[in-house]
């Protein structure tokens, strides 16, 4: 069959018919306090949770709290995606997308400053034939 796209979407956006397997790539499903579950993120919001594809907490903190620029965040996160155990997951993601629709999810409303886009772009660097649909 043809290549299935790897989609990206906010975990808070309504589900779509062509989402396929919905994978959360968030480090946590809580509010900013890190404890209270986010009422907008339900168990039904995602099928799988690949926490390893989330940015490490200190990197998130540097970006949100300590003035790290998006450009620097992007550089550091892309470096993290090169670690062998993380790359293995990217290969798995590509493989899964070849077999059916896959949507990776994080909480940001838009993809510009969001690591789900970086993951999709890294997958396409590994496999240029991969179709990605970023929202």
C-alpha positions as CSV (number, residue, x, y, z in Angstrom):
1,X,0.0,0.0,0.0
2,X,0.9,3.7,-0.1
3,X,2.8,5.4,2.6
4,X,0.6,6.3,5.6
5,X,1.3,9.7,7.1
6,X,2.7,10.4,10.5
7,X,0.3,13.1,11.9
8,X,1.0,15.5,14.8
9,X,-1.8,17.1,16.8
10,X,-2.5,18.7,20.1
11,X,-3.7,16.0,22.6
12,X,-6.5,18.5,23.5
13,X,-7.8,18.7,20.0
14,X,-10.8,16.6,19.1
15,X,-10.0,13.2,17.7
16,X,-10.2,12.7,13.9
17,X,-11.2,9.5,12.0
18,X,-7.8,9.2,10.4
19,X,-5.7,9.7,13.6
20,X,-5.1,6.0,13.7
21,X,-2.9,5.0,16.7
22,X,-2.7,8.1,19.0
23,X,0.6,8.3,20.9
24,X,1.3,10.8,23.6
25,X,4.9,12.0,23.6
26,X,4.5,14.1,26.8
27,X,6.5,13.7,29.9
28,X,3.4,14.1,32.1
29,X,-0.4,14.6,31.7
30,X,-0.6,17.1,34.6
31,X,-1.2,20.8,35.1
32,X,1.8,23.1,35.7
33,X,2.1,22.0,39.3
34,X,3.2,18.6,38.1
35,X,0.7,16.7,40.3
36,X,-2.9,17.6,39.3
37,X,-4.1,15.6,36.3
38,X,-5.0,17.9,33.4
39,X,-8.8,17.6,33.2
40,X,-8.5,18.1,29.4
41,X,-6.3,15.0,29.0
42,X,-8.3,11.8,29.4
43,X,-7.3,8.2,29.2
44,X,-9.3,8.1,26.0
45,X,-7.2,11.0,24.5
46,X,-4.4,8.6,23.6
47,X,-3.8,4.9,22.9
48,X,-0.1,4.7,23.9
49,X,2.3,6.9,25.9
50,X,5.9,7.0,24.8
51,X,7.4,9.1,27.5
52,X,10.9,8.7,26.2
53,X,10.1,11.0,23.2
54,X,9.3,13.8,25.6
55,X,11.9,16.4,26.2
56,X,13.8,15.9,29.5
57,X,12.3,18.0,32.3
58,X,15.3,20.2,32.7
59,X,15.1,21.2,29.0
60,X,11.5,22.1,29.4
61,X,12.3,24.1,32.5
62,X,15.1,25.9,30.7
63,X,12.7,26.9,27.9
64,X,9.6,27.8,30.0
65,X,11.3,29.2,33.1
66,X,14.9,30.1,32.4
67,X,14.8,32.0,29.1
68,X,16.2,29.3,26.8
69,X,15.4,30.4,23.2
70,X,13.3,28.2,21.0
71,X,16.3,27.8,18.6
72,X,18.5,26.5,21.4
73,X,15.6,24.2,22.6
74,X,15.3,22.8,19.1
75,X,19.1,22.2,18.9
76,X,19.2,20.4,22.2
77,X,16.1,18.4,21.6
78,X,17.3,17.3,18.2
79,X,20.6,16.2,19.8
80,X,18.6,14.2,22.3
81,X,16.7,12.5,19.4
82,X,20.1,11.2,18.2
83,X,20.7,9.1,21.3
84,X,20.5,5.4,20.2
85,X,17.7,4.4,22.6
86,X,15.6,7.4,21.4
87,X,16.4,6.8,17.7
88,X,15.2,3.2,18.1
89,X,11.8,4.6,19.0
90,X,11.9,6.9,16.0
91,X,12.5,3.8,13.8
92,X,9.5,2.1,15.5
93,X,7.4,5.2,14.9
94,X,8.3,5.2,11.2
95,X,7.6,1.5,11.0
96,X,4.2,2.0,12.6
97,X,3.3,4.8,10.3
98,X,4.1,2.6,7.3
99,X,1.5,0.1,8.5
100,X,-1.3,2.6,9.4
101,X,-2.0,6.1,10.5
102,X,-0.2,7.3,13.6
103,X,-0.7,10.6,15.4
104,X,1.8,11.9,18.0
105,X,0.4,14.2,20.6
106,X,1.6,16.9,22.9
107,X,-0.2,19.7,24.7
108,X,0.9,22.7,22.7
109,X,-2.0,24.2,20.7
110,X,0.1,24.9,17.6
111,X,3.1,23.0,16.2
112,X,5.6,25.9,15.7
113,X,7.1,25.8,19.2
114,X,6.4,22.2,19.9
115,X,8.5,19.1,20.1
116,X,5.9,16.9,18.3
117,X,6.9,18.7,15.1
118,X,10.6,18.1,15.8
119,X,9.9,14.4,16.3
120,X,8.0,14.2,13.0
121,X,10.8,16.1,11.1
122,X,13.5,13.9,12.7
123,X,11.5,10.8,11.4
124,X,11.4,12.3,7.9
125,X,15.2,13.0,8.0
126,X,15.7,9.3,8.8
127,X,13.2,8.2,6.1
128,X,12.7,10.9,3.4
129,X,9.8,9.0,2.0
130,X,7.8,9.4,5.2
131,X,4.8,11.6,4.7
132,X,4.2,13.9,7.7
133,X,1.1,16.0,8.4
134,X,1.8,18.6,11.0
135,X,-1.0,20.3,12.9
